[in-house]
Amino acid sequence: MRLVRRIGLLLVVALGAFYGADYLVARKQPLGSVAVQPYYAVPQKDGKTEFMMLDPEVDSCVQSVLPHLGHPTCWQLNKQKNKRIDM
């Protein structure tokens, strides 16, 4: 039982250290930017959906593993460059 507690405590400390280091990286590096294509998804009466493309916009992001400071990570935005807005 002592071994399980020690492993659990070590895991919590390691995750806390990882999060803290990732936060410091996010604070030190400037915000990145990714061009995102937003579009409206408008449902029609016949059950189909009409898509209306908007002008591309630039979203800011943090260059870290986890999202910090109210911004998503750049790798997440690069993975999902289309932003669907349901009506």
MDAnalysis code that builds the backbone (N, CA, C; Angstrom):
import MDAnalysis as mda
import numpy as np

u = mda.Universe.empty(261, n_residues=87, atom_resindex=np.repeat(np.arange(87), 3), trajectory=True)
u.add_TopologyAttr("name", ["N", "CA", "C"] * 87)
u.add_TopologyAttr("resid", np.arange(1, 88))
u.add_TopologyAttr("resname", ["MET", "ARG", "LEU", "VAL", "ARG", "ARG", "ILE", "GLY", "LEU", "LEU", "LEU", "VAL", "VAL", "ALA", "LEU", "GLY", "ALA", "PHE", "TYR", "GLY", "ALA", "ASP", "TYR", "LEU", "VAL", "ALA", "ARG", "LYS", "GLN", "PRO", "LEU", "GLY", "SER", "VAL", "ALA", "VAL", "GLN", "PRO", "TYR", "TYR", "ALA", "VAL", "PRO", "GLN", "LYS", "ASP", "GLY", "LYS", "THR", "GLU", "PHE", "MET", "MET", "LEU", "ASP", "PRO", "GLU", "VAL", "ASP", "SER", "CYS", "VAL", "GLN", "SER", "VAL", "LEU", "PRO", "HIS", "LEU", "GLY", "HIS", "PRO", "THR", "CYS", "TRP", "GLN", "LEU", "ASN", "LYS", "GLN", "LYS", "ASN", "LYS", "ARG", "ILE", "ASP", "MET"])
u.atoms.positions = np.array([
    [0.821, -1.187, 0.000],
    [0.000, 0.000, 0.000],
    [0.868, 1.256, 0.000],
    [2.001, 1.200, 0.663],
    [2.897, 2.364, 0.687],
    [3.443, 2.650, -0.708],
    [3.718, 1.581, -1.461],
    [4.251, 1.751, -2.811],
    [3.233, 2.440, -3.719],
    [1.977, 2.071, -3.584],
    [0.914, 2.687, -4.396],
    [0.791, 4.172, -4.059],
    [0.853, 4.534, -2.797],
    [0.790, 5.945, -2.384],
    [1.974, 6.729, -2.930],
    [3.153, 6.143, -2.856],
    [4.338, 6.839, -3.368],
    [4.266, 7.036, -4.874],
    [3.821, 6.017, -5.576],
    [3.683, 6.148, -7.032],
    [2.639, 7.213, -7.361],
    [1.524, 7.214, -6.638],
    [0.493, 8.230, -6.854],
    [1.001, 9.627, -6.565],
    [1.730, 9.791, -5.480],
    [2.295, 11.100, -5.139],
    [3.316, 11.541, -6.174],
    [4.147, 10.620, -6.621],
    [5.139, 10.935, -7.655],
    [4.461, 11.348, -8.955],
    [3.377, 10.666, -9.294],
    [2.633, 11.005, -10.502],
    [2.022, 12.404, -10.407],
    [1.448, 12.740, -9.264],
    [0.855, 14.071, -9.074],
    [1.928, 15.155, -9.148],
    [3.065, 14.922, -8.532],
    [4.161, 15.900, -8.567],
    [4.692, 16.055, -9.985],
    [4.848, 14.948, -10.711],
    [5.354, 15.016, -12.086],
    [4.383, 15.765, -12.991],
    [3.082, 15.495, -12.852],
    [2.101, 16.210, -13.673],
    [2.063, 17.700, -13.325],
    [2.187, 18.018, -12.049],
    [2.237, 19.427, -11.643],
    [3.461, 20.137, -12.196],
    [4.609, 19.457, -12.175],
    [5.835, 20.046, -12.723],
    [5.713, 20.234, -14.235],
    [5.109, 19.257, -14.921],
    [4.914, 19.375, -16.369],
    [4.007, 20.557, -16.699],
    [2.888, 20.690, -15.974],
    [1.968, 21.791, -16.217],
    [2.650, 23.135, -15.931],
    [3.390, 23.215, -14.840],
    [4.087, 24.454, -14.503],
    [5.121, 24.838, -15.536],
    [5.894, 23.872, -16.010],
    [6.894, 24.161, -17.044],
    [6.225, 24.579, -18.348],
    [5.119, 23.923, -18.703],
    [4.393, 24.277, -19.919],
    [3.816, 25.684, -19.804],
    [3.334, 26.052, -18.625],
    [2.810, 27.397, -18.405],
    [3.911, 28.445, -18.545],
    [5.086, 28.157, -17.996],
    [6.200, 29.100, -18.129],
    [6.610, 29.271, -19.582],
    [6.614, 28.196, -20.345],
    [6.926, 28.291, -21.784],
    [5.890, 29.162, -22.477],
    [4.619, 28.977, -22.142],
    [3.557, 29.776, -22.761],
    [3.680, 31.250, -22.403],
    [4.117, 31.560, -21.183],
    [4.280, 32.961, -20.761],
    [5.470, 33.630, -21.440],
    [6.545, 32.880, -21.649],
    [7.777, 33.462, -22.193],
    [7.725, 33.664, -23.697],
    [7.060, 32.764, -24.424],
    [7.025, 32.868, -25.877],
    [5.907, 33.800, -26.316],
    [6.110, 34.507, -27.428],
    [5.025, 35.367, -27.926],
    [3.881, 34.505, -28.467],
    [2.692, 35.095, -28.521],
    [1.544, 34.379, -29.058],
    [1.743, 34.116, -30.546],
    [1.325, 32.960, -30.987],
    [1.364, 32.634, -32.407],
    [0.050, 33.035, -33.053],
    [-0.043, 32.829, -34.350],
    [-1.288, 33.129, -35.056],
    [-1.497, 32.098, -36.158],
    [-2.771, 31.761, -36.364],
    [-3.157, 30.773, -37.370],
    [-4.352, 31.323, -38.126],
    [-4.326, 31.225, -39.459],
    [-5.458, 31.648, -40.279],
    [-6.542, 30.569, -40.215],
    [-7.758, 30.986, -39.852],
    [-8.878, 30.066, -39.683],
    [-9.994, 30.477, -40.635],
    [-10.662, 29.487, -41.254],
    [-11.775, 29.750, -42.174],
    [-13.103, 29.487, -41.454],
    [-13.802, 30.548, -41.002],
    [-15.113, 30.331, -40.373],
    [-16.213, 30.190, -41.425],
    [-17.258, 29.431, -41.072],
    [-18.414, 29.307, -41.957],
    [-19.655, 29.031, -41.128],
    [-20.797, 29.493, -41.668],
    [-22.084, 29.252, -41.032],
    [-22.676, 27.958, -41.584],
    [-23.275, 27.156, -40.721],
    [-24.032, 25.974, -41.122],
    [-25.495, 26.274, -40.826],
    [-26.262, 26.560, -41.888],
    [-27.657, 26.984, -41.742],
    [-28.573, 25.824, -42.127],
    [-29.365, 25.312, -41.175],
    [-30.286, 24.216, -41.514],
    [-31.446, 24.731, -42.368],
    [-31.826, 23.936, -43.353],
    [-32.938, 24.263, -44.238],
    [-34.184, 23.478, -43.811],
    [-35.347, 23.884, -44.309],
    [-36.598, 23.216, -43.955],
    [-36.658, 21.781, -44.472],
    [-35.979, 21.511, -45.574],
    [-36.025, 20.164, -46.149],
    [-35.016, 19.207, -45.499],
    [-34.389, 19.629, -44.416],
    [-33.460, 18.760, -43.695],
    [-32.016, 18.892, -44.132],
    [-31.774, 19.589, -45.209],
    [-30.402, 19.779, -45.684],
    [-29.759, 20.947, -44.945],
    [-28.462, 21.095, -45.104],
    [-27.720, 22.187, -44.471],
    [-27.020, 23.006, -45.542],
    [-27.178, 24.315, -45.451],
    [-26.493, 25.226, -46.377],
    [-25.284, 25.812, -45.654],
    [-24.149, 25.841, -46.339],
    [-22.918, 26.368, -45.758],
    [-22.592, 27.710, -46.397],
    [-22.350, 28.717, -45.541],
    [-22.026, 30.056, -46.015],
    [-20.626, 30.401, -45.504],
    [-19.672, 30.502, -46.420],
    [-18.284, 30.782, -46.053],
    [-18.121, 32.267, -45.722],
    [-17.351, 32.542, -44.695],
    [-17.031, 33.907, -44.287],
    [-15.587, 34.213, -44.671],
    [-15.173, 35.442, -44.469],
    [-13.785, 35.812, -44.744],
    [-12.860, 35.127, -43.735],
    [-11.676, 34.712, -44.179],
    [-10.733, 34.096, -43.228],
    [-10.347, 35.086, -42.133],
    [-10.091, 34.561, -40.960],
    [-9.670, 35.402, -39.835],
    [-8.439, 34.784, -39.194],
    [-7.707, 35.606, -38.480],
    [-6.486, 35.157, -37.825],
    [-6.771, 35.037, -36.327],
    [-6.565, 33.842, -35.784],
    [-6.760, 33.597, -34.354],
    [-5.401, 33.499, -33.680],
    [-5.308, 34.017, -32.474],
    [-4.055, 33.911, -31.723],
    [-4.043, 32.603, -30.937],
    [-2.841, 32.100, -30.686],
    [-2.684, 30.820, -30.001],
    [-1.374, 30.819, -29.223],
    [-1.268, 29.896, -28.271],
    [-0.034, 29.735, -27.501],
    [0.759, 28.569, -28.075],
    [2.071, 28.710, -28.049],
    [2.946, 27.676, -28.592],
    [3.426, 26.777, -27.457],
    [2.487, 25.964, -26.951],
    [2.782, 25.045, -25.860],
    [1.981, 23.765, -26.072],
    [2.112, 22.834, -25.175],
    [1.413, 21.556, -25.296],
    [-0.044, 21.685, -24.850],
    [-0.280, 22.456, -23.794],
    [-1.614, 22.623, -23.231],
    [-2.101, 24.055, -23.437],
    [-3.421, 24.281, -23.530],
    [-3.923, 25.650, -23.651],
    [-3.716, 26.432, -22.353],
    [-3.268, 27.680, -22.494],
    [-3.042, 28.562, -21.352],
    [-3.485, 29.972, -21.716],
    [-3.680, 30.798, -20.713],
    [-3.948, 32.228, -20.866],
    [-5.206, 32.507, -21.687],
    [-6.137, 31.573, -21.729],
    [-7.373, 31.767, -22.476],
    [-7.247, 31.572, -23.973],
    [-6.136, 31.024, -24.440],
    [-5.920, 30.784, -25.865],
    [-5.747, 29.292, -26.115],
    [-6.217, 28.807, -27.280],
    [-5.952, 27.413, -27.625],
    [-4.488, 27.246, -28.047],
    [-4.047, 26.017, -28.158],
    [-2.677, 25.775, -28.607],
    [-2.610, 25.894, -30.131],
    [-1.443, 26.237, -30.640],
    [-1.275, 26.391, -32.089],
    [-1.444, 25.056, -32.805],
    [-1.003, 23.957, -32.192],
    [-1.149, 22.669, -32.867],
    [-2.615, 22.278, -32.982],
    [-3.461, 22.700, -32.033],
    [-4.893, 22.423, -32.144],
    [-5.522, 23.239, -33.265],
    [-5.152, 24.511, -33.374],
    [-5.714, 25.355, -34.434],
    [-5.239, 24.907, -35.803],
    [-3.991, 24.484, -35.914],
    [-3.503, 23.992, -37.206],
    [-4.214, 22.713, -37.616],
    [-4.640, 21.930, -36.644],
    [-5.346, 20.687, -36.925],
    [-6.781, 20.958, -37.375],
    [-7.400, 22.014, -36.828],
    [-8.790, 22.350, -37.146],
    [-8.855, 23.775, -37.685],
    [-8.534, 23.950, -38.952],
    [-8.476, 25.293, -39.522],
    [-9.855, 25.801, -39.947],
    [-10.860, 24.942, -39.978],
    [-12.216, 25.373, -40.292],
    [-13.002, 25.518, -39.012],
    [-13.710, 26.635, -38.857],
    [-14.491, 26.901, -37.642],
    [-15.971, 26.944, -38.038],
    [-16.717, 25.909, -37.644],
    [-18.142, 25.818, -37.964],
    [-18.954, 26.593, -36.933],
    [-19.882, 27.406, -37.424],
    [-20.784, 28.175, -36.570],
    [-22.199, 27.698, -36.895],
    [-22.791, 26.928, -35.981],
    [-24.146, 26.417, -36.210],
    [-25.171, 27.513, -35.944],
    [-26.158, 27.567, -36.797],
    [-27.228, 28.549, -36.650],
    [-28.461, 27.892, -36.086],
])
